């Protein structure tokens, strides 16, 4: 049995931010906290992004706390840039990340602690930060006839880049940013593309400022407080209209069709009987929270989601979800990691934090922190 004060599950933006702030409240790597990561290398979900998603195409990447990402080559794949950055971050701050480790289940223990069964043995902790994100749970809608298709079906999680679709007839399903990015790339090499969404897409022409951001976060937070599954980001923010998207709209690439009724061997069919033949169905239909390993704790509400007070589970205050719901963004994960660490400090009853020893309040320390460059 491995005993720690806090167990962090996941080493993406949310997990590393949480680990950084756990160090700042005075917990030592090892006996104080450990990070268990399912992925084979640093980079979180970014390491699995398709090669054509270069760093220059990434929107809204916010630096991890305490260390800026400066001078990155925008022509390099984002998987490489961010993977290298996360690796430097873990080394710079001495974060104890063990990988690859699969967390199979987290259970309440008789001694009042939490017991995590993993591929690296059993871990006992007083508190747990779950930062597993969504990449491990791609969502495939159940559509009649789905198994009958003779062509190729794949999800965004396994998107290889546009070259694989050269000369193909491709149906892209999904109304989010990834779907549009795939569509724009594939339309340059495919013989035909068809875009299908469940709801008409909403394009945002105006800049997305702080007020709109706060409003979007509030909408997602409201659902989480009600115990409902979080909505997708695009459902509350809309799609940002870029020059590339305007050009694609002029070419008719963004002429969307409603969701088809069924999949047939040759392609897809709508309710009125019209069909589109296809070689590939690309499901850009999003992801769901990867929290099945928390099932033994019975955190889910009847609505299907986990009800949170801040980052803390309402059903079990020892468990914090970071990168879930309103904190499912790079800047949101940073803030949530700090909030979770402060709540865990109260739970552990440890007032001898590094901030107090230095005579500075946690808030002031955060405001005046110097970035490591």
C-alpha positions as CSV (number, residue, x, y, z in Angstrom):
1,X,0.0,0.0,0.0
2,X,1.3,3.4,-1.0
3,X,0.3,6.2,1.4
4,X,0.1,9.9,0.4
5,X,-1.8,12.9,1.6
6,X,-3.2,13.8,-1.9
7,X,-3.5,11.7,-5.0
8,X,-3.7,13.6,-8.3
9,X,-5.1,11.6,-11.3
10,X,-4.1,13.0,-14.7
11,X,-1.1,15.1,-15.8
12,X,-2.7,17.4,-18.3
13,X,-3.2,21.2,-17.8
14,X,-5.6,20.5,-14.9
15,X,-3.4,17.9,-13.1
16,X,-0.1,19.9,-13.4
17,X,-1.7,23.1,-12.3
18,X,-3.2,21.3,-9.2
19,X,0.2,19.7,-8.5
20,X,2.0,23.0,-8.7
21,X,-0.4,24.6,-6.2
22,X,-0.3,21.6,-3.9
23,X,3.5,22.2,-3.6
24,X,2.8,25.9,-2.9
25,X,0.6,25.0,0.1
26,X,3.5,23.1,1.6
27,X,2.9,19.5,0.5
28,X,6.1,17.6,-0.4
29,X,6.4,15.5,-3.6
30,X,6.1,11.9,-2.7
31,X,4.7,11.6,0.8
32,X,2.6,14.8,0.3
33,X,1.2,14.1,-3.2
34,X,1.8,12.0,-6.3
35,X,0.4,12.4,-9.8
36,X,-0.6,9.3,-11.7
37,X,-0.9,9.8,-15.4
38,X,-2.5,7.3,-17.9
39,X,-0.6,8.8,-20.9
40,X,2.8,7.4,-22.0
41,X,4.5,10.8,-22.1
42,X,4.1,14.4,-20.9
43,X,1.6,16.6,-22.8
44,X,-1.8,15.4,-21.6
45,X,-4.3,15.1,-24.4
46,X,-2.2,17.4,-26.6
47,X,0.3,14.6,-27.3
48,X,-2.5,12.8,-29.3
49,X,-3.5,15.8,-31.5
50,X,-3.2,15.3,-35.2
51,X,0.1,16.4,-36.9
52,X,-1.6,19.1,-39.0
53,X,-2.7,21.0,-35.9
54,X,0.4,23.2,-35.6
55,X,0.9,25.4,-32.6
56,X,0.0,28.5,-34.7
57,X,-3.5,27.1,-35.2
58,X,-4.1,26.5,-31.5
59,X,-6.7,29.0,-30.0
60,X,-6.7,29.9,-26.4
61,X,-3.7,28.0,-25.0
62,X,-3.0,29.5,-21.6
63,X,0.4,29.0,-19.9
64,X,0.6,26.8,-16.8
65,X,1.0,28.7,-13.6
66,X,4.5,30.0,-12.9
67,X,6.1,29.2,-16.3
68,X,5.3,30.9,-19.6
69,X,5.5,29.2,-22.9
70,X,7.5,31.7,-24.9
71,X,9.2,31.6,-28.3
72,X,7.5,28.5,-29.6
73,X,7.8,27.7,-33.3
74,X,4.2,28.1,-34.6
75,X,4.9,25.8,-37.5
76,X,5.7,22.8,-35.3
77,X,2.9,20.4,-34.4
78,X,1.1,21.4,-31.2
79,X,1.6,17.9,-29.8
80,X,5.4,18.5,-29.9
81,X,5.4,22.1,-28.6
82,X,3.1,21.5,-25.7
83,X,4.5,18.0,-24.9
84,X,8.0,19.6,-24.6
85,X,6.6,22.4,-22.5
86,X,4.8,20.1,-20.1
87,X,7.9,18.0,-19.7
88,X,10.0,21.1,-18.8
89,X,7.3,22.1,-16.4
90,X,7.3,18.8,-14.6
91,X,11.1,18.9,-14.3
92,X,11.3,22.6,-13.3
93,X,9.0,22.3,-10.4
94,X,9.9,18.7,-9.4
95,X,6.4,17.3,-9.8
96,X,6.2,13.6,-9.0
97,X,4.5,12.2,-12.1
98,X,4.3,8.4,-12.5
99,X,3.4,7.1,-16.0
100,X,1.9,5.2,-17.6
101,X,-0.5,4.3,-14.8
102,X,-4.1,3.2,-15.2
103,X,-6.4,4.1,-12.3
104,X,-9.0,1.3,-12.3
105,X,-11.2,2.3,-9.4
106,X,-11.3,4.7,-6.4
107,X,-13.1,3.3,-3.3
108,X,-13.9,4.6,0.2
109,X,-11.8,2.9,2.8
110,X,-12.8,1.8,6.3
111,X,-10.2,4.2,7.8
112,X,-11.8,7.3,6.3
113,X,-9.3,7.5,3.5
114,X,-9.6,6.9,-0.3
115,X,-8.2,3.7,-1.8
116,X,-7.2,3.8,-5.5
117,X,-6.6,0.5,-7.3
118,X,-4.1,1.1,-10.1
119,X,-1.8,-0.7,-12.5
120,X,1.0,0.6,-10.2
121,X,-0.4,-0.9,-7.0
122,X,-2.9,0.3,-4.4
123,X,-2.7,3.9,-3.2
124,X,-4.2,5.4,-0.1
125,X,-4.9,9.1,0.2
126,X,-6.8,11.6,2.4
127,X,-7.9,13.6,-0.7
128,X,-8.0,13.1,-4.4
129,X,-7.8,15.6,-7.3
130,X,-9.4,14.1,-10.4
131,X,-8.0,15.8,-13.6
132,X,-8.6,13.1,-16.2
133,X,-10.2,15.4,-18.8
134,X,-12.2,13.8,-21.6
135,X,-9.8,12.6,-24.3
136,X,-10.0,9.0,-23.1
137,X,-13.8,8.9,-23.7
138,X,-14.7,9.8,-27.3
139,X,-18.4,10.0,-27.8
140,X,-19.9,7.9,-30.7
141,X,-23.6,8.6,-31.1
142,X,-25.8,5.5,-31.6
143,X,-27.2,5.8,-35.1
144,X,-29.3,3.1,-36.8
145,X,-27.3,1.1,-39.2
146,X,-23.9,2.2,-37.9
147,X,-22.4,-1.2,-38.2
148,X,-23.5,-1.7,-41.8
149,X,-21.2,1.0,-43.3
150,X,-18.7,-0.6,-45.8
151,X,-16.3,2.4,-45.7
152,X,-14.1,3.7,-42.9
153,X,-15.4,5.3,-39.7
154,X,-13.2,7.1,-37.2
155,X,-13.4,9.7,-34.5
156,X,-11.6,12.9,-33.9
157,X,-9.5,11.1,-31.3
158,X,-8.0,9.1,-34.1
159,X,-7.8,11.8,-36.8
160,X,-4.6,11.2,-38.7
161,X,-4.5,14.5,-40.7
162,X,-6.0,15.5,-44.1
163,X,-3.7,13.4,-46.3
164,X,-5.5,10.2,-45.4
165,X,-8.7,11.6,-47.1
166,X,-7.2,12.4,-50.5
167,X,-9.7,11.7,-53.2
168,X,-12.3,10.4,-50.8
169,X,-15.9,11.3,-50.2
170,X,-16.1,12.3,-46.6
171,X,-19.0,13.1,-44.3
172,X,-17.9,15.1,-41.2
173,X,-20.4,14.9,-38.3
174,X,-20.3,17.4,-35.5
175,X,-20.8,21.1,-34.9
176,X,-17.7,22.0,-32.8
177,X,-14.3,23.6,-33.5
178,X,-12.6,20.3,-34.3
179,X,-15.3,19.4,-36.9
180,X,-14.7,22.7,-38.6
181,X,-10.9,22.3,-38.5
182,X,-11.2,18.9,-40.0
183,X,-13.6,20.0,-42.6
184,X,-11.4,22.9,-43.8
185,X,-8.4,20.7,-44.1
186,X,-10.1,17.7,-45.7
187,X,-12.0,19.9,-48.2
188,X,-8.7,20.8,-49.9
189,X,-7.9,17.2,-50.7
190,X,-11.1,15.2,-50.7
191,X,-13.2,14.7,-53.8
192,X,-16.3,15.7,-51.8
193,X,-17.2,16.8,-48.3
194,X,-20.5,17.0,-46.5
195,X,-20.9,18.6,-43.2
196,X,-23.6,17.3,-40.9
197,X,-24.6,18.8,-37.5
198,X,-27.5,18.1,-35.1
199,X,-28.2,21.8,-34.6
200,X,-27.6,24.8,-37.0
201,X,-24.1,26.1,-36.2
202,X,-23.8,29.6,-34.6
203,X,-20.9,31.6,-35.9
204,X,-19.5,34.4,-33.8
205,X,-18.3,37.4,-35.8
206,X,-17.6,39.7,-32.8
207,X,-14.5,39.3,-30.5
208,X,-14.9,37.0,-27.5
209,X,-14.1,39.2,-24.5
210,X,-14.0,38.7,-20.8
211,X,-17.7,39.4,-20.2
212,X,-18.7,36.8,-22.8
213,X,-16.2,34.3,-21.2
214,X,-17.6,34.8,-17.7
215,X,-21.1,34.4,-19.1
216,X,-20.2,31.1,-20.8
217,X,-18.5,29.7,-17.7
218,X,-21.5,30.7,-15.6
219,X,-23.8,28.7,-17.9
220,X,-21.7,25.6,-17.6
221,X,-21.3,26.0,-13.9
222,X,-25.0,26.3,-13.5
223,X,-25.4,22.8,-15.1
224,X,-22.7,21.3,-12.9
225,X,-24.3,22.7,-9.7
226,X,-27.5,21.0,-10.8
227,X,-25.8,17.7,-11.2
228,X,-26.1,17.7,-15.0
229,X,-23.4,16.7,-17.4
230,X,-21.4,19.7,-18.6
231,X,-22.2,21.1,-22.0
232,X,-19.7,21.5,-24.8
233,X,-17.8,24.8,-25.0
234,X,-19.2,25.6,-28.5
235,X,-22.8,25.2,-27.3
236,X,-22.4,28.3,-25.1
237,X,-19.7,30.3,-27.0
238,X,-20.5,29.7,-30.7
239,X,-17.8,29.1,-33.4
240,X,-15.3,32.0,-33.9
241,X,-15.4,33.1,-37.5
242,X,-11.9,33.3,-38.9
243,X,-10.6,34.3,-42.4
244,X,-10.1,30.7,-43.3
245,X,-13.7,29.9,-42.3
246,X,-15.0,32.9,-44.3
247,X,-13.1,31.6,-47.4
248,X,-14.5,28.1,-46.8
249,X,-18.0,29.5,-46.5
250,X,-17.6,31.2,-49.8
251,X,-16.7,27.9,-51.4
252,X,-19.7,26.2,-49.9
253,X,-17.7,24.0,-47.6
254,X,-19.7,25.2,-44.5
255,X,-23.1,24.6,-46.1
256,X,-24.3,22.3,-43.3
257,X,-26.9,19.6,-43.5
258,X,-29.1,18.3,-40.6
259,X,-28.4,15.0,-38.9
260,X,-29.1,12.0,-41.1
261,X,-31.6,9.3,-39.9
262,X,-29.4,6.3,-40.5
263,X,-26.2,4.9,-41.8
264,X,-26.4,2.6,-44.9
265,X,-23.7,0.4,-46.4
266,X,-22.9,3.0,-49.1
267,X,-23.1,6.1,-46.9
268,X,-25.9,8.0,-45.0
269,X,-29.6,8.4,-45.5
270,X,-31.9,11.2,-44.3
271,X,-35.5,10.8,-43.1
272,X,-36.9,11.8,-46.5
273,X,-35.0,9.0,-48.2
274,X,-32.2,11.1,-49.8
275,X,-28.8,9.5,-49.6
276,X,-25.2,10.6,-49.8
277,X,-22.6,8.1,-50.8
278,X,-19.4,8.2,-48.8
279,X,-16.0,6.5,-48.3
280,X,-15.4,7.9,-44.8
281,X,-17.6,8.9,-41.9
282,X,-15.6,11.2,-39.5
283,X,-17.3,11.6,-36.2
284,X,-16.2,14.9,-34.6
285,X,-18.9,14.4,-31.9
286,X,-16.9,15.4,-28.8
287,X,-16.0,13.6,-25.7
288,X,-17.4,12.7,-22.3
289,X,-15.8,13.1,-18.9
290,X,-13.4,10.2,-18.2
291,X,-14.6,9.5,-14.6
292,X,-15.7,5.9,-14.7
293,X,-13.0,5.0,-12.2
294,X,-14.8,7.2,-9.6
295,X,-18.0,5.1,-9.9
296,X,-17.4,3.2,-6.6
297,X,-17.7,6.6,-4.8
298,X,-21.2,7.1,-6.1
299,X,-20.6,10.8,-7.0
300,X,-23.1,11.0,-9.9
301,X,-26.5,12.7,-9.5
302,X,-29.7,11.4,-11.1
303,X,-29.1,13.8,-14.0
304,X,-25.9,12.0,-14.9
305,X,-23.3,14.6,-13.8
306,X,-21.3,15.2,-10.7
307,X,-22.6,18.1,-8.6
308,X,-19.8,20.4,-7.5
309,X,-19.3,23.2,-5.0
310,X,-16.4,25.0,-6.7
311,X,-14.2,22.0,-7.5
312,X,-15.3,19.9,-4.5
313,X,-17.8,17.1,-5.0
314,X,-20.9,17.7,-3.0
315,X,-21.3,14.0,-2.3
316,X,-17.7,13.5,-1.1
317,X,-15.7,16.6,-0.1
318,X,-12.5,14.6,-0.2
319,X,-12.8,14.5,-4.0
320,X,-12.1,17.5,-6.3
321,X,-12.7,17.6,-10.0
322,X,-10.4,19.9,-11.9
323,X,-10.8,20.4,-15.6
324,X,-14.5,19.3,-15.4
325,X,-17.4,21.5,-16.4
326,X,-16.6,25.2,-15.9
327,X,-12.9,24.6,-15.4
328,X,-12.6,22.6,-18.7
329,X,-10.3,25.2,-20.4
330,X,-6.6,25.9,-20.0
331,X,-7.1,29.1,-18.0
332,X,-10.1,27.6,-16.1
333,X,-7.9,24.6,-15.1
334,X,-5.2,26.8,-13.7
335,X,-7.7,28.7,-11.5
336,X,-9.4,25.5,-10.4
337,X,-6.1,23.9,-9.5
338,X,-5.4,26.7,-7.2
339,X,-8.9,26.6,-5.7
340,X,-8.7,22.8,-5.2
341,X,-5.3,23.1,-3.4
342,X,-6.7,25.7,-1.0
343,X,-9.7,23.6,-0.2
344,X,-7.5,20.5,0.4
345,X,-5.3,22.6,2.7
346,X,-8.4,23.2,4.8
347,X,-9.4,19.6,4.7
348,X,-6.0,18.4,5.8
349,X,-6.0,21.0,8.6
350,X,-2.5,22.1,7.7
351,X,-2.0,25.8,8.3
352,X,1.8,25.7,8.1
353,X,1.9,26.5,4.4
354,X,4.8,28.0,2.6
355,X,2.9,31.2,2.1
356,X,2.4,31.6,5.8
357,X,6.0,30.8,6.6
358,X,7.1,33.5,4.2
359,X,4.7,36.0,5.8
360,X,2.7,36.5,2.6
361,X,-0.9,35.6,2.0
362,X,-1.8,33.1,-0.7
363,X,-3.6,35.7,-2.8
364,X,-0.7,38.1,-2.7
365,X,1.8,35.4,-3.6
366,X,-0.3,34.5,-6.6
367,X,-0.5,38.1,-7.8
368,X,3.2,38.8,-7.5
369,X,4.5,35.4,-8.7
370,X,7.4,35.7,-11.1
371,X,7.2,33.4,-14.2
372,X,10.0,31.0,-14.8
373,X,11.2,31.5,-18.3
